[in-house]
Amino acid sequence: MSDIQSQTDVFFVQREVVPPSPPPTRTHGVIPWMRANLFSSVGNTILTIVGVAIALWVLIPLIQWTLTNATWDAPNREACAANTAGACWAFVKANFGQFIYGRYPDPERWRVNVFFVLMAAGVIPMAIPSAPYKGFNLLYIFILFPLISGVLLYGGMPGLPLVETAVWGGLFLTLVVSYVGMAMSLPLGIIMALGRRSNMPAVRAVCVFFIEVCRGVPLITVLFMAGILLPLFFPTGVSFDKLLRALLGVALFASAYMAEVIRGGLQAVPKGQFEGAKALGLGYWQMMRLIILPQAIKIVIPGIVNTFIGLFKDTSLVYIISIFELLSTVRNSFTDPTWATSTTPASGLVFAAAVFWIFCFGMSQYSQYTERRLATGYKR
């Protein structure tokens, strides 16, 4: 008994006061983050210093060119021609209306502004998770808004003079083409993804053929076919609007890529989900609508948004059939002798790049927010 007590005294009883420990280091904030991610080792410290040096080497001249040395206001090219060290934002300011509306008639540009408002009225509530009436919102986005916008922009009725699509252009036309492509490619992609996984050989063969053909040719080829060659197959006297042909070609092309994205999501859904839905007595379409597709779409949200971003940037290719969206409108303005300088092209292209970046970055950030909200990731 005494041996056990002595061992207890030696090994388990503290005989001295423990010295005070230093306060714990901060784990949150800018400095702890920098210490953990940028200066955690000698190698990381060297890479951080080199990276900062390269960033300063690039950013300082860029800031000088875009801000400090830029020409912000001028009536013509003379001030920009004299200042070759900075951007010519006066050129962008003078042509801003053309960059937004294209050659749409000035007295009718209010119709384009109403189009922007109607688009925002549909997209913003759909992007807010807590917004009510999602069913009506979907109806508005896919059916009501396209019909109302088509009548409003094209006109041809009392109070709305006819405006041919040949004069549409600028950012406004970029949004039209990208919106129609996105709105059509998602449902068509879902249908073709289901068809490619169908047990009916004819349906599966048609979907596989369409998807592989569209994915095997560049978009320029599709637009060339839609804009130039397709009218040759029409009967004499039958015409088909060039913009409408381009919209159809872009939507079908994007739907082929969307179908493969959706198919990847369907294959990622566990087989037990299919079996459980069948065990509940659900039919095929009920199973897909209620059980499978919601899970599949959540899984492939990054792929869907990536396809949308690619589609938005690919709208610049419609210039091949003489449709002047934002980028081609900016490029056409370079020939204006009033603003022809050495810095004009770079200024216009930087403006167009900034507009494309804002829209693409916004879609990317909303995609990440949706992923976090729906917890689509698998944390390890």
C-alpha positions, 0 to 999 in steps of 0.5 A: 500500500505504501509503494502505491502511495509513493508512486502516486505522490511521484507521478500524479501529484504536482508539488510545484506551482506551474509557471505562467504560460505566454498568451496564445498567439492570434489566429485571426486577422490580417497579420496572422493570415499573412504569417500563415500563408505568405511568410510561413517558411523561407521559400514562401517568404521569397516567393511572396517578395518576388510576387509583390515585386512583379505585381508592383512592376506591372501595376504601377505603369498600368495605374499610371496609364489608366488613371494618372496620365490618362486624358479624361475630357477632350473635344477631339483627338488632339489632346489624346494624340499629344498624350501618348503616355496615357489612355484616351478615356475622352474617346470612350466618353464620346462614344459611350452611347454607341458602345451601349446602344449600337446604331439604335435610333437615338429617339427610341433608345428609351426602349432599350433602357426599359429592356434593361429595367425589365431584365433586372426585374426578372434576374434580381428577384430570381437571384435572391433566395428569399424572394417570393413567387419563384414560379411566376419569376420563372414564367416571366424570365423564360416566356413573358420577358422574351416576348415583351422585349421582342415586341418592345425592341423590334416595334412595328406597331402604333407608338413603337416604330419599326427598328430593324435588327441590323441596327441593334448593337453594343452592350445591349445586343451582347446581353440579348444574345447571351440571355437568349443563349443561357435561357435556352441552353439550360432546358435544352441541355437537360433534355438532351442529357436525359435523352443521352441516358435514355433506354430508347436507342433512337432517342439516345442516338439522336442526342449523341449525334447532335451533342458530338457534332456541336462539340466537334465544330467551332462556334464560328462555323455554326454562326457561319452556317446559320448566317450565310449558308442556311438561307440558301436552303430556304425557298425563294422569297423566304427570309429569316432574320439574321439575328434570329438565326444567330440566336438559334445557332448560339443557343443550340451550340451552348446546349450541347455543352450544357448537356454534357455538364448536366450528364456529369451531374446525373452520373454523380448522383448515387444509384441508391437515389434512383432505386429509392425513388422507384421504390416510392412508386414515382414515375420517370419524370416525377423521379427526375423532377423531384429527386434526381435533377435537383441533386444533379444540378446542385452538383454541377453548379460550377460547370453550369456557370462556367458554360454561361461565362464562356457563352457570354464571352463567345457572343463577340464571335457573332461579328462573323455574320455582321452582327455588331455586339459590344466588342465589334462596335468598339473596334468599328469606332477606331476608324472614326477620324475624329478620334484616330490616335495611337492610344484610342484602340487600347483604350477602347479594348480596355473598356470592353475588357472591363465590361466583360470582366464585370459581368463574368466576375459577377456570375462567378461570385454568385456561383460561389455564393450559391454553392455555399448556400446549398452546401454542394461541396464535399468537405474532407 
